[in-house]
Amino acid sequence: MTVNHPRSGAPCKISPRGASMIMRKVRDQPRTTRQDLVNDLKRAGTTVSKKIISSTLRRHGLKSCSARKVPLLKPAHVQARLKFANDHLDDPEEEWEKVMWSDETKIELFGLNSTHRVWRKKKDEYNPKNTIPTVKHGGGNIILWGCFSAKGTGRLHRIEGRMDGAMYREILANNLLPSVRALKMGRGWVFQHDNDPKHTGRATKEWLRKKHLKVLEWPSQSPDLNPIEHLWRELKVRIAQRQPRNLKDLEKVCMEEWAKIPAAVCANLVKTYRKHRESEKTPEWQKTAKYDRKLFGRYGSSSGIDPAKLWPNHTQLEEMIAEEREWNPPLQVMLKNVEAKTKEANAKRLARETLVAANMAKMPKMVADWRKEKREVKQKLKDEKARRERLLAEARERFGYAMDPRSPKFLEMVSEIEKEEKKKRKLMKRRLKEEQSHAPPAASSADSSS
């Protein structure tokens, strides 16, 4: 026989089924707020606070995080990224060392190129030492084109004005090919650039073909797959430490810091690129039927999903019905919950009113006792003041001058007087007792008179 013994601590306010409902809601809608969950549980008949919701989510391994900013991907983009990852999944590391990575970036003069943390007190938040100066629109910016490989950084070029296909081909001729020769890429190297229209135009493709350059096939909307993004981050952090004051100084600092980036950093970016490619494989949360339904509902037949596989089976339907009943109970159940809560609130109100009435009935006696206590304290202080004045007068009479009540002589005199008074009280008590013992009883005196 199983016996439930008393457990330490307060009982959990959310049942296991309620916790699983919360987890399903958060998994389906990660942007759900704690107040939304509180309202959903309240409709289901369970009243909890936001703190209880937070502890339940933490107990299941979830915590509130900032949503990551990622490129907007359509189903075609997702499929292209997965194809790229699967096609190059087994490529050896040596193949990636032959790739010359390239991209453009914008560098702002007073932009927040890096995050600065300071040690300060709360009141010192606007101290100039604890702030980062900013200007409107970043104070101006420059556009840079750069390239790198596992052997180090290539040339860095500032783009003046609006870049078109002709300017891009000129940049490649003046910077890409010299960078390849300077880094000694050798034969069989591969050029990488994204699918910007200036990069994929007919004239640019013809120029690349004439130069016999092998181009890496690249999925659209995939800047996060390019390891040069990490190199741009490194460059912006270095620039923020130099703090250039104008655009000319900014360009000079960019060139200097780009050349200072160690080749080991570039080699490490390429070496760890395989890990980033593996992360592009289909994640577990995209392998569920619920995700397929959501994708088909948003993009229809262009999602490539067979609608025949989307209908739930009998078990799933029962779970959905049970969950719907739990989250959105029938009207009768909701009315019963409201009635029970109303009765509970009325009982609490009645108990509180009874307690207040009892306290109000005791109020006159409490006020009288308080006033009596105040009178006794006042009389005690008055008696103590009179005693003090009497002692000071006796000391003046005995010693012939006024004394400090804190002096040893005065304290010694007070001790002697207290002893004398105590002795007098004892004598008076003894004399009174003797008089009572020698006095004849009242009854005998009455008999004698009769």
N, C-alpha and C positions, 0 to 999 in steps of 0.2 A: 504493500500500500504506500502510495506517495503522499507525503505530508509537506505542505508549504510552511516552512519555519519563518519567523520574522526576519526581515533583512534590514541591514543598516542603511541609513540615508532615506531621503524622501522618495516616494514612488514616482516613476516616470509619468509625466502628464500626457504623453503622446503614446498611443498603443503601437505595437509593431506594424499593424496594418496602416495606421495613420502615417508612420514614418516611411513605409514603402510608397505610399501615395505621394508624399512630399518629394521623395527621390525621383519618382517617375515624372512628376510635374517639372522638376528642375532639369532633368535630363532632356525632356521634350522642349522646354522653354527656358534656356539658361538665363535669360534676362528677367525672369520673374523676380519681383521684389519680396522682401519678407512680409510686407503688409498684404500683398496679394495672397500669400500662403496663409496668413492669419485669417483673412476674410474667407478663404475657401474652407478652412477647418471650422470656422464659426458657422458657416452654412450647413456643415455636416454635423453640427452639434457639439463640437469640441472648442473650448475657449482657451487659448494659450497666448503668451506674449511673444514679442519679437525675439527676446533673449532665448526662449525655449526653442524657437525655430533655428536660431544660430547654433545653439549647442547640438541640436539634432543633426544639422548639416555637417558640423565639424566632426561629430562622432562617426559619420559615414565617409569622412575623408575629403569633404568639399570645403572650400574657402572662397571668399569673394576676391576676385582678381579683375584687373583692368582688361578689357577686350583688346586683343592684338589687332593692329591695323594690317590688313593684307589686301592684295590686289582683288578687284571685283572679278570673279571667275564665272563664266557661263559653262554649261555642260561641255561644250566643245573645247574650252580651255582646260577643264579638268581632265578630259580624255587625252588631250595633247600632252599635258604634264605627266600623266601616268605612263603614256607611251614612251616619252623621253626617259623616264626613270627606269622602266623595264628594259628598254633597248640598250641602255648603258650600264645596267646593273652589274654585269660581269666584266666590264672593262678593267684591265689592270691599271695600277697606279701610274705606270710609265706612259700610258696613253694620254692621261690628263696633264702630264708634265710637258706635253708637246703643244698644249693649247695656249694661244695668246688671247687673254680675256680683255675686253674693251667696253667702255660705257661713257656716258656723259653725266655730269653732276653740276648742281648749283651750289656755290659757296657764298654765304651772306657775310657782309662785313661785321655786323654786330649781331648776327644770329646766335641762337642758343645752340651752338655746335656741340656742346657737351653739358652734362649735368654736374653742377657744383653743389656740394654739401658743406655746410659750415657749422661750427660749434658756437652756439649763442644762447642767450637767455630769451625768454618770450618777449620782453620789452625792447630788445635790441634788434628786432627784425628789420627795421629800416635804417640801421646804422650803415653808412656807406661801405664799411668793410664787409658787411654781410649781405650785400645786394649785387645784382648783375645789371649793369647799365644796358638799356635797350633804346632803340630809336625806331621811328615809324618805318614800316616796310623793310626792316633789317638794315637800313643805312646804305642800300645798294648791294649788288651782288655781281659775281662773274660766273660764266659758264665754262667748264673745263671738259676736255676730252682726254682720257688717259687709257693706258693699257699696261698689263703686267702678265708675267708667266711665273712658273715655279722657280725660275732662275733670278727673278728680281723685277723691279719696276721698269717700265719703258718710258717713253717720252710723255710729257704732260703739255697740252696745248690749250691756250685760252681761245675761246670762240668769240670773235667780234661780230656783233650784229646778229641777224637772223640766219641760221644755217639752212642751206638747201642741199640738194644732191651734189651739185658741182663743188660746193665748199667742203662737203664731207669727203668726196673723192680726193680733193687736194690735201685734206688733213691726213688721209690714209697714205698718200704718196710721200708726204713730207715727214710723217711721224711713225706710221706703222712699220714700213719697210726698214727704216734706219734702226728702229727698236729691235726688230728681229735680228738684224745683223749684229747690233751691239750685245744682245743677250746670247748670241751664238745658238740660235734655236736649231740650226741644221735642217736637213731635209725632212719632209713629212710633217711639218708643223701645221696646225689647224687654227684658223681665225674664228673668233666668236664675237658676234654682235647681235643685238636684239632685232625685233621685227618692226622697227620704226620705218615709216614709209620712205624716208631718205636713205635707209640702209637696204631696203628691198626693191628700190626702183629699178627699172629696166637698164638704165645707163650704169648704175652702180653694179648690178649683177654682171653686165658685159665687161666692165673694168676689172672686176675680180676674176672673171674667166680669162681675160687676156693676160693677167698677171700670174695665172696658174695658181691661185690661192684656193685652198680647200676650206670651205666654210662649214662650221658646225651647225646642224639643223637645230633651231631653237624654238621652243613653244612660246606662243604669245602670252602676254600678261604674266610674265614670270621673272620680274627683276630680282626676287628673293633667291632665285636659283643661281644667280651670278655671284661668285665669290668676291668680285671687285667691290661689291657693296660694303663688305667688311673693311676693305682697304680705304674706301671713302670715309668711313667712320673714323678710322685711325688718323687719316689726314685732317679731318675736321677737329678732332681732339687736340692734335698738335698745333693747329692754327689758333685755337682758342687760348692756348697757353702763351702764344706769342703776342696776342692782342694787337693786330695791325690797326692803323688809324685811318687809312684811305684805301681806295681800290688799287692804286699802283703798288702800295706797300703790301696789300693783300695778295696780289699776283706774285710778287717777289717771294713772300713767305710761303705760298703754295708750292712754288718751284723748288725752294730750298728744302722744305719738309718732305716733299714727295721723293726727292733724291736721297734723303736720309733714312727712309724706311728700309730696314734690313732685309736682305734676301731671304733670311730664315723665316721672317713673317710671311712672305709670299709663298715659300715652300710649304709652310705649315697649313696655309689656307687651301692649297691644292691637295695636300695630303689628307686633310679631313673632309674633302669634298664628297667622298663616298658616303660618309655618314649622312650628309644632307640629302643625297640622292635617295638613300634608303628611306628617309622620312617621307618621301613623296609617294611611297607605295600606299595602296588603299588602306586607310585607318579602319580600326574595328568598328567605330561608330557609323561608318558608311556602308557596312555590310548587312544592315538590318532591313527588314521589309518596311518598317515605318519610314526609314530614310528614303527608300525607293518610292514609296507612296508620295512623300512630300516633294521629291524631285519631279515625279511624273505630273503631279498636280500643278507645279509651277511652270514646267517647260513642255508638257505634253509629249507628243511622239518624238520631238527632237532630243529628248533625254536618252533615247535608246533603250528604254525599259519596257519589257513585255507586260501589258496591263493584266494579263491573265494570272500573273503571279502575285498580284497586289491584294486580292481578296482574302480576308482573314479566314482561318479555319474555325471549326466549331469551338475548340478550346479557347482560342483568342477572342472569339465573340463573347463567350461566357465571362472571360476576364474583363473585357471592355464593359459589359453590362453591369458586372459587380462593381467595377470602379465608378461607373456613372451613378449607380445607386448610392455609393458611399459619398461621393463628392456632391451630388445633387439629389438629395433624398426627396421622396414624394411630399406633397403639400401636407398630408396628415401627420407625417413624421416631424416635419418642420414646425407645425402648430403645436404638437406635443412637446417638442423641445422648448419652444417659446413659453408654453404654459408652465413647464417645470422650472424654467429659469425665473419666471415671474413669481411663482410660489416661493422659491428660494430667496429671491430678493425681498419679498414681503415678510418672510420669517426673520431675515436679518434686520429689516427695518423695525419690526415689532420688538425684537430683543433689544435693539439699541434704544428705542423709545422707553421701554421698561426700565432699562438701566439709568437713563437720564431722569425719569420720574423719581426713582428711588434716591438718586443723588440730590435732586431738588428738595425732596422731603427731609433729607438730613441737613440741608443748607442752614436753617436757623440755628440748630445746635452747633454746627461747625463754626458759624460766625460768632456765636456767644463764647465758645471755647477759645476762639482766636483772640477776641477782645479781652477775655479774662487773662490769657497768657501775656498779652501786651501790657495790661495793667500790672501784673505781677513783675514783669521785667522792669517796667518803669519805676515801681515802688522799690525794687531791689537796687536799682541804680541810685535812687534818691537816698536810701538808707546808707549805701556805700559812700556816697558823697558826704553825708552828715558825719559818718564815722571818720572819714578822712580829715574833715575840718576839725573835729574834736581832738583827734590825735595830734594834729599840727599845733592846736592851741595848748595841749598838755606839754608838748615838746618845747614850745616857746616859754611856757611857764617854768618848766624844769631847768632848762639850760640858759634861759635869759636871752635867746636870740632865735630868729627864724631859721629853720633847718630845711635842707633838701630832702624830700621824701625818699630819695634813692641812696642817701648816705648810710654807712654802717651803723652810726650812732642811732639814727632814727629807727632803723630796722631792729636794732637791739632793744630799744625802748618799746617798740610795738610788741615784740616778743614778750617782754616782761609784763606789759599791761595785759596782754591776752592771757598769760599765765595767772595773773591776779584775778582777772574776771572769771576765768575758769574755776579758780579756787573759791571765789565768792559764790558762784552758782552751785558748787558742790555743798558748801556750808548751808546755803539757803534751802537746798533740797533736803539735806539731813535734818535741819531744824523743823522743816515742815512735816517731815515724816515722824519725828519725835512728838510733835504737838498732836498729830492725828492719833498716835498710839496711846497717849495719856488722856485724851478727851473721852468722857463717858459716852456710851451709846445713846442714841436718841430715844430708843424705846424705854430704857431704864429710867431716864430723866422724866419721861412722861408718866411712868407709874408712880414715881416718888411724889410728883406734884399732885396726883390724884389722891 
